[in-house]
Amino acid sequence: MTFKDLKEAVNLTVIVAALGYFVDMFDITLFGVVRKASLQAIGITEAADLLKYGVQLYNYQMIGMMIGGIIWGVLADKKGRTKVIFASIALYSAGNIANAFVTNIEMYALCRLITGIGLAGELGAAITLVAESLPIRLRGLGTTIVATMGLMGSVAAALFGSMLTWHLAYVVGGVGGILLLFMRYKLSDSAQFTNVVKDKNIERGNIWMLFTKERLPRYIFCILAGIPIYFMTGILFTFSPEILQGLGYTNQLSAAEALLYGTIGLTIGDLLSGLLSQKLQSRKKSIAFSLVMAMILTVCFIFYPHTDNSTILALCFLLGICAGYWAVLITTAAEQFGTNLRGTVASTVPNFVRGSAVVATTLFLFLKTSMGLTSVLAVSTVGFIWFALALFSLTKLKETFTQDLNFVEK
């Protein structure tokens, strides 16, 4: 990669997509940071209830993102990538501001659901638009820039969420999205998508086209290859205080601290995994390296006898780096499918990956409360299953680094 390559990759489409994902990730991460303070403000103060309702609200958000992923994905292929970017940013910005004014758990749950639906659309549409707009040699670099900028939004959320009141933090996130809308009007869809629209014989955005013997396994493998990311961020980081307490750790550690160090690692990791992919000329090798390192560090996080916060936060940082194969994963998923289904896939895959956190947290709580397993065994069991599924799925995906995206599904 040369400076000329970087200069060519950083065009208006990439900049607007990157800023959109920055606000997107700011809002997604913010809930984990202000979860405890916001729940306490509406009258939920017991430690068990904070965990219970925190998981419920997190799951509402993730369910919203799975629903939204389908809606926005289909619309991205039917109506256009840029229209979805605009509409999704508008919805999650309004939803985020509404979060600042909740007074009970029911209102909070509804706001998280609506916000989740809005948050589901930006990344998939942005990655699809960038991948289709750049030449093959710069495609991975462009999507890496988008994802790295987005994960800087997570870092910003961890910082601002700790500095501001929870009400103000939500408002800041919403207003940031609204301001971004003024930049969106300059975007246009790719020539590839425009050409497909002109051909009335090509069916676009039909999600049922994924349910064929050939496409469905490919689609599922794309999802499963990414689920460890949200095992780490959705369980190890977001619920680190409760997990560590169950592991016998007595020092005070906030989820905001774990998320801050984890998301700083994610930002660096997304950049590094993208650059590694460019260097190796392979998406799959980059993802495989991240998964293997993440497994090793997860074992350390769970079984290492922690004595102070610095060791835990260092592990969160390193785990974040390993979980940073997000851009490479979504780019891989987008490259697996034709232009008439690419928006659907690129929007649904990341949101079903995020939604896997619902399954992970539910399974963790079931093993811990209903099956009577210790926190160590419960977390270990979930982690083992998630990593095994990801590695197996990765072996089933084709390498797409040099894939020409100018094709359709028939």
N, C-alpha and C positions, 0 to 999 in steps of 0.2 A: 504494500500500500504506500502510495506517495502523497505528498501534499496536494498534487494536482487531482488525484482521485478523491481526496477528502473535500476539496473545494467543489468538485463536480457533484459529489453526493449531497452536499448541504445546499439544496435548493429550497424554494418556497414551500413546496409540498412537504418535504421532510421537516422543515422548521415548524410549520403549523401542526403537522401530525405529532411532532415531538412535544410541543407545548400542550396540545390537547391531552396527550397521555400523561404529562406532568400533573395536570389538574386532576385527571382521572385517578392516578395512583395516590395523590394527596388525599382525595376523598375516601378511597378504599382503606388506606392505612389509618386515617384519622380516627375512625371508630375504635380501633384497638387501643389507641393512645388515650382517648377520653372516656372509654367504656366505664371505668370504675367511678370517676367523678360524676359523670352524667347520670348513672344509675343511682348513686347516693343522693343526688340532687332531687330525684323524683321519689325518694323515700325507701329505696332498697339498700339496706346497710349490712345485713348479715352476710358473712363470708360465703356461706353455702348458696345463698340467694344471688349474690353477685356473680358467682360462677354459673349457676343455673340459667339466670336470665341473660347473662352475657353470651353464653352459648346459643340461647334461643334467638337473640337479636342478630348475632353473627350468621346463624343459619338462615334467618329471614332475608338478610342481605344477599347471601349466596344463592338462595332459591330464586330471588329476584333477578340475579345475574344470569342464572341458567335460562329462565323464561325470556329475559331480555336478549340473551345471546341468539335464541331462535328467531325472535321477532326482528331484531336489527340485521341479523345475517341474511334472512330472506329478503328484507327490504334493500340491503346493500346490493344484492344481485338483480333485484327487480327495478329499483328506482335510482340506484347510483351510490357510490361510496361517499361522495361529498355530502349528500343530503342526510345520510345516516350520521356522519360525524357531527353535523350541525344539530340535528334533532336530539341525539343522545346527550350532547353537552348541555343543551337547554334543559332537558328533563332532570339530569342528575344535579345540575346547579340549583334548580328550584327545589328539588328534594332535599339537598344538603342544607339549604337555608331553613327549610321547614323543620329539620332535625333540631335546630337551635331553640325551638319554641314548644317542644313536647313537655307534657306535664304528667303523663302516666305511661305505663309499659305498653299498653295497647296502641297509643299514638306513636310511640317510639318504634314499635314493630312495623306498623304501616309505613312510616317514613323510611325505615331501612329497606323495606321491600320495594317501594317506589324508587328510592335512590339506587338500589341494586339493579333494577331494570334499566335505568338510565346509564349507569356505569358500564353496562354490558356491551355497548355498541362502539365505543370510540376506538379501542385497540384493534379489533379485527378489521374494521373499515380502514383504519390508518395504515396498518401493515400491508393490507391488500393493495391500497392505493400506491404506497411507496414501492412495493415489490413490482407492480406493473409499470411504474413510471421510470424506473432506473434500468440501465443495462445490466446484463447478467453479472459482470465482474464487480459491480457496485451494489448489487441488490442486498447482499448480506450486510454490507457496511451501512447502508441507509436504514435498514430495519434495526440494526444495532444502536445507531444514534437515537432513533425514536424510543427504543426501550430503555436505554441508559438515561435519557432525559426524563422519561417517565418515572423511573425508580428514584431519581433525584427528588421527585415529588413526594415519595415515601419518606425520604430523609427530612424534607421540609415539614411534612406532617408531624413527624416525631419531635422535631424541634419546636414548631409553633404550637402543637398540641400540649406541650409541657409548659410553654411560656404564657399562653393565653388561657382565659376561662373557656370552658367547653362550649358555651354558647357562641362566643366570639370566634372560636376556631372553626365552627361549622359555617358561620356567616362568611368568613374569609374564603373558605373553600368554594362556597357557592358563588360569591362575587367574582372570584378568579375565573370561573367557568364562563360567566356572563361576559366578562371583558374579552375573553378569547373568541367569542362569537363574531366580534367585529373583524377578525382576521380571516375568518373562514370564507367570506364571500369571494375571495380571490382564487380559491381552489377550483379545479376542474377535474373531471374523471379522466382516466387514462385512455389512450387511443385504442388499446386492446378492448376495454369494456365498451367504448363507444361503437366500435365495429361490430361487436356481438349484438348490441342493441339494435343496430340497423338490420340485422338478419332476423326476420320475423319467424324463421323456421327453427331457431335455436331457443329451447326452453330455458328460462333463467329462474334461479331461486326456488326451484322445486325441491324441498327438503326430502321428499320421498325418493328422489333419485339416489340418495345416499344408501337407501335400504336395498341394495343389490348384493349378490353373493361376492362380487368383486370389490365393491366400494366400502361396504359396511365394516369389514375387518380392518381395512386401512384407516378408516375414520376412528374406530375405537382405539387402535394402537396409537394414533396421534394423541388422543386424550390420556391414555394410561401412561405414556412416556413422560407426562408432565406432572402426575399427581404427587410425587415427592416434594415438589416445590411448595405446595400448600399444606403438606404435612408439617414441613419445617416452619413456614410462616403462620399457618393457621393453628397449629398446636404448640410446637416448641417455643415460638416467640410470643404469640398472643396470650397464651395461658401459662407462660413460664412461672409466674409466682405460685400458682396453685399446684403445678406439677412439681416444682422444686420443693415446696412445702411437703408434698406427699412423699418425696424422696428423702425427707428428713433434714432438709436444708433450712436453717433457722434465721439466717440474715435477711434483711429487707431488700427485696429487688422488685422494681416495678416493671410492668409490661412495657411501659413507654421506653425504659432504658434498653430492654431486650430488643424492641422493635427498632429503636434508633440505630443500635450497633448492627443489627441484622440487615436493615435496609441500606445502611452505608455499604455493607458487604455485598448486598444484592446489586447495587449500582455499579460497583467495581466489577463484580462477577459478570454482569450482563455485558459490560464493555470487553472484558477479558475473553469470555466465551465466544463473543462475536469475532474478535480479532484472531482467536485460536482457530475458529472455523475458516476464516479467510486464509490463514497461514497453512492449515492442513488441507485446504480445498475440500473440506468435508463437514457437513452438519452433524452427521451421526457420531463421528469420532469425538467431536467437541462435547456433545451431550453425554456420551459414555464416560468421558473423563470426569465431568462434573458429578455424575451419579455415583461413581465409585468413591470419589473423595467425600461426597456428602454422606455416604453410608458409614465410612470410617469415623467421621466427625460426629455423627448422630450417636454412635456407640459410645464415644468419649463423653458426649453431653449427658447421656443417661447413666453411665456406669462409673464415670470418674468421680472420686470422692471430693466434691467441691468444698472448699473451705472459705472462699471469699468471692465477692462479686466480679472481681477483675478476670478471673479464670472463666466464669460463665459468660461474661460479655465478650471476651476474646473468642470463645467458641461460637457465640451468636454471630459475630463478625465473619468468622471463617465459614460457618454454615451458610451465611448470606451469600458469600462469594460463590460457593458451590451451587446454591439454588439459582444463581443468576444465568441459567441457560434459557431463560424465558423467551428472549427475542429469537434465538436460534430455533427453539421449538415451534413458535408460531410461524416463523418463516418456512420451516420445514412442512408444517401442516398446509400452509397456503400453496406451497409448491407441489403438493401431492395431487391437487385437483385442478380441473379446467376453469377457465374464466367465468363460465356461467354458473359455477357452484363455489367459486373461490371465496367470495364474500361470506356465504353461508358457513363454510368450513372455518374460515379465519375468525369469525365472530363466535361461533358455537364452541369450538375446541378450547380456547382459553377460559371461557366461562363454565364449561363443564369441568375443566381442570380446577378452577376456583371452587365450583360446586362440590368437588370431591372432598373439600374440607368439611362439608355437612356430614358426609358418610364417615370421615375420619374422626371428627369430634363425637359423633353419635356412638360409633363403635368404641371409642376410648371410654366414654362415660358408661356404656353398657358393660364393658369388661370390668371396669372399676367398681361400679355400684351394684349391678345385678349378678355378675359372676364372682365378685369378691376378690378380684386380682389386685395386687398392689399397683401403685402408679408406675413402678419400674416395669413390671410385666405387661401392663396394659399398653403403655407407650411403645415398648419393645415389640409387642405383637403387631400393633398397627403399622409401625415403621417397617418391620420385616416384610409384611404383605405388600405394602405400597412400593417399596424399592424392588422387590422381586417382580411385580407386575410391570414396572417401568422398564427394567432391563430386558425382560422377555419381549415386550412390545417394541423396543428400539431395534431389536434384531430382525423384526418383521417388516420394518419400514425401508423403502428404497432410498438410496442416496440421491439427493435432488440439487446438489450444489450447482451443477451446470445445466439444470433443467430449463428448457425454453418454455416460458409461461403462455405463449401464444397458441393455446389449444383449448378445446371445449370437451365437455362430457356429453356423450350421446346415449 
